[in-house]
Amino acid sequence: MSDIIDKGLVYIVEDSIASGALYASQLEQAGFQCKHFTDGYSALVGIKEKMPAVIVQDVCLPDISGLEVLQFVNKQKNPANVVMITSNSSIDIAVEAMRLGGFDFLEKPFTSQRLISSVESALTPKEQVKVQPLVKNRDKNQDFVGESLAMKTVFRLLDSAARSKACVFITGESGTGKEVCAQTLHDTSPRNTGPFIAINCAAIPAELFESEFFGHVKGAFSGALSDRKGAVEVANGGTLFLDELCEMELNLQAKLLRFLQTGIFSKVGSSEVLHSDVRLVCATNRNPIIEVAEGRFREDLYYRLNVIPVKLPPLRERGGDILLLAEYILKQKSDSNAKHFTGFSDEVKALFCNYDWPGNIRELQNVIENTVVINDGDVIEKDMLPSSFGLGAVKHSISAKSVHNTNEQSVQLSPMSVHDIEPLWQVEKRAIENAIKSCEDNIPLAAAYLGVSASTIYRKIKGWS
């Protein structure tokens, strides 16, 4: 008799027979019973007959959308939690899935560890799931705030990640709060009593990186006047945050991979083998898939680190969070500078909401701090803002107007008739072929720029022949 405890029935809704079989195998080894459906309608019938403990399903199905299956599940009595899967790297899909009641969101490719962790977390009955995201946890870190749907998705992912020991890979534009996100993850995890050590990979010279990371012994190199502990050793029992990871050189990536695989290391200049138990959180403002495709980042290291991917949305996509953050930052800066500002004028609020914020939260902080330090009063008025602020917004408006006028003009000059409309598959085919040509026949790279998986492009090409 097997020693594996039966954890419950899991429905896998995945049109790929190979992928579905793989997920089932991984979950069965962890003690789950699995049933695989290859289309949405057969899954609906199965769900109607018997509600499983958890449903794992792809967003893209051959007959109906996975989001429709999710909505159907949530209309049933005692609905199961649904873990959504997609190969499309889009925060919009994640937001929509979470808005419709999805429990978690897995982006292909993901590891068996990530799949099992998500399904085990989803075993909690829906009525017991507390939708109290990390935004409510203000005890240790009050800087990671937000109420937009995009941020609620991030909070849900972080809440799930905090319960595991898996590596987390944070991506997002510069200034979106990646380090604050990592700190919040540490503060809400079981490791919160341990140290949080942050390293900026772009700020350390390559020749000193190994020493900074693993430490060195006295005399290991010129200038090593005493023994020194590295970040890996100092972070033992806690979290090690590697910012701007894609700036790390390939030979150093190999050493990092070896440490991740074994948990052991040696200081520079020493043969003594040491062990450190750290939870690794990484971040980059680049697209790691493109970095891998172009050979600047090791593929094996990427898959080792990308167990739980978290994509932070830019500030311009966070709606009301702009004013929420602005008011929070204003209070911080007013208190620290002994000022008495309590809010913003309606004109400033409108300006903030319509501005693109290319520097994201970091730019918002700088604008407000500059204004608070130089001015006095109760309300921030438009004439108090830095003279350089708003030019980007004006340029953007002019640019948008110009584009609008140009488009109008082109439509007037070249009106389209029904005979000019191309079938969608031809437009898609041309876009894919142009992308492949631009990437010099490198299909994985073209796929990264198009925002789809390489297997999707190979399948499309096969379908055209």
Steps between C-alpha positions, in 0.01 A plus 500: 500500500630846412602732785378806307201663668211578265469880494192517279383514140646756259352577157758603241354691206775524239468452123855366470494127574871500582479798738188363669668163552806671645298707748301190601818299555653773718186540709442124535854461636404760762193296603217644288255315276477661157260505208600666174262688266623626162224755434275734690161341431603154622640668813163671560325162484752348743466793740120474489517127583755535779679800645870419559718632782695728262489587128817575303421640158650677204355836399520414128278204410394381152127559547432756775714730712637369827354813658153375403571171676611699807173697500299177466683346798429800721126475428485145640423399856823456703730603211861383492791742490635541145868535410537667159780423252611704200795533267422866433722733704228750582400659828161575341407132481610447860293799612191373316544149642529632854205737448285203400600308813810305394705376795846515346671564167780292346696628204664241273762371541470414869657232718328201658579658837304813407206294368480279810537798735217686326265198500569426867424862588180479296370210712366762746121520448388822330301622797812476718728688262573842640533756225713719725800578279835619622382859458330456838819382670648828619679375816847473352488661160257779418644604165347230279148634457233478234133431443488461120404167346850463356657534845245268662621236255859565610398481867327168440812357335723628779266364765531157339877536458553605862381159620764313296879496479506523121705758309309809391588695183368858500487691172383851426610839373754702693341673798201265539607388849676167445716522814204610713310202357785267599518651849124455543528138389772444761303677775190286443686167471608256775854638447410846627712455814807441282703761310397665173811564292477695172767506229488719190673288236551805276686697768772242580807466272523150346841434660358568848164332459607151609654646815188704574282198442697218666752692714879462514782408737793718595761515223271356232585796275662840517307708751352203690641607836262288709239227473162619378159338490311520171132572445415130477641432846356815659153420361497148649150428633353800318453643152761601242374754247692536173395816316580560131587131467532513121809722543691203646774354276460147365788346699350636821159367400652151487628536857162626618331201335738260673419656838125477432529133411709400801464771765875481559780746417860590577646838576745648251846368591367214714428133435272467803147402399226701671120471493238774503120477508367804314182579311596669172294784354619656173395803299569663164356780287593309184303222330682186624360287216663731246824498701498117485416493129787738420748300707561754778331296771529128569183310414552242777544776758189680377281193544656434839416852619168553323302269729255774603501791251359831624455784250452846651277727290625849408343786694310627195299174496401516868215751475395635840820370660675812367314728740508239777879486476530876460308565822700235686832643376387857578434408862842332526689793350301762693568327832871448429544866393283651776248635248119514521379389156180297518400451137499607134289745304254359246720635219805312633296182546383516139855565382634204698231267366558601136880485512680189370758481785789352297703484823209332681481518882858625531412803283184563703706498821754743356235743376319506835819525709630786286168683538478447877859607571481826300143613584276561800125474535216256555415397143736426210412738215609468138741796519686325785600203284852486351524706181609194301201294607208470261704552185487130432124504542467795262723338242305180534171685441640680196643178368171317554310782326743495210463126463122534517501769230742298288279195531192705411678641198617161382149363538363789295766458232475119486153387601472123548225303333384151596711366213817631670442303821748216545421174678642509853720195444676678213571806717634270773709304250660816363574632852668173602702475179619860535598439862699188408672688218585794730648256754714334229299174510536466878149372578532498883612864487216593263256326733631701795442829317154388385407401855426134422682171552730359232278188483209723395697633203615150399136386514387794286771433240401134485136602451588719201679220312 
